[in-house]
């Protein structure tokens, strides 16, 4: 948006995006309580592995080699 820098937009949007990552696991846990099945367990495991292990690891690895890391608000938050 004109008049707003990337850092300001990032900080504003990250407040919304982090909680959204927890909705699918919560929905899967509710589904397991209502109607248990191995498919839900597998999907929940894959989502958690990808979203909470692989993605942060890959992101951290890419951030180390990024030319803009000094100005990135994600790096400043850590």
Wavefront OBJ file of the C-alpha trace (Angstrom):
o trace
v 0.000 0.000 0.000
v 1.246 3.478 -0.740
v 2.534 5.246 2.351
v 3.236 2.035 4.272
v 6.493 0.193 4.332
v 6.932 -3.548 4.157
v 7.979 -3.766 7.806
v 4.821 -2.022 9.002
v 2.574 -4.196 6.833
v 4.358 -7.360 7.962
v 3.945 -6.566 11.655
v 0.298 -5.717 11.131
v -0.544 -8.877 9.176
v 1.509 -11.348 11.205
v -0.865 -10.852 14.147
v -3.636 -12.335 12.022
v -1.632 -15.010 10.236
v -0.084 -16.837 13.203
v -3.389 -17.767 14.902
v -4.791 -19.007 11.575
v -2.135 -21.761 11.555
v -3.707 -23.297 14.649
v -7.240 -23.591 13.248
v -6.657 -26.727 11.097
v -5.100 -28.750 13.960
v -7.905 -27.675 16.297
v -10.515 -28.673 13.702
v -8.775 -32.029 13.210
v -8.706 -32.675 16.960
v -12.430 -31.881 17.153
v -13.044 -34.231 14.214
v -11.110 -36.986 16.015
v -13.325 -36.566 19.068
v -16.527 -36.685 17.012
v -15.605 -39.371 14.475
v -12.172 -40.960 14.970
v -10.386 -42.234 11.891
v -6.859 -42.877 10.732
v -7.239 -40.520 7.764
v -7.665 -37.531 10.066
v -4.655 -38.608 12.121
v -2.517 -38.845 8.977
v -3.683 -35.459 7.654
v -3.163 -33.817 11.040
v 0.337 -35.290 11.267
v 1.246 -34.142 7.758
v -0.094 -30.640 8.374
v 1.773 -30.296 11.661
v 4.981 -31.700 10.203
v 4.844 -29.396 7.199
v 3.547 -26.289 8.926
v 5.401 -26.402 12.220
v 8.649 -28.236 11.324
v 9.515 -28.151 7.610
v 8.279 -24.639 6.785
v 10.021 -22.879 9.713
v 13.236 -24.819 9.067
v 13.225 -23.977 5.350
v 12.291 -20.375 6.060
v 15.088 -19.976 8.591
v 17.564 -21.518 6.162
v 16.469 -19.188 3.349
v 16.577 -16.143 5.629
v 20.250 -16.740 6.405
v 21.141 -16.409 2.721
v 18.767 -13.542 1.912
v 20.373 -10.300 0.765
v 17.619 -8.272 2.482
v 17.879 -9.976 5.876
v 19.216 -6.826 7.535
v 16.001 -4.945 6.686
v 13.537 -7.811 7.112
v 11.037 -7.431 9.969
v 10.874 -11.201 10.368
v 14.545 -11.276 11.260
v 14.077 -8.385 13.697
v 11.246 -10.223 15.489
v 13.460 -13.212 16.327
l 1 2 3 4 5 6 7 8 9 10 11 12 13 14 15 16 17 18 19 20 21 22 23 24 25 26 27 28 29 30 31 32 33 34 35 36 37 38 39 40 41 42 43 44 45 46 47 48 49 50 51 52 53 54 55 56 57 58 59 60 61 62 63 64 65 66 67 68 69 70 71 72 73 74 75 76 77 78
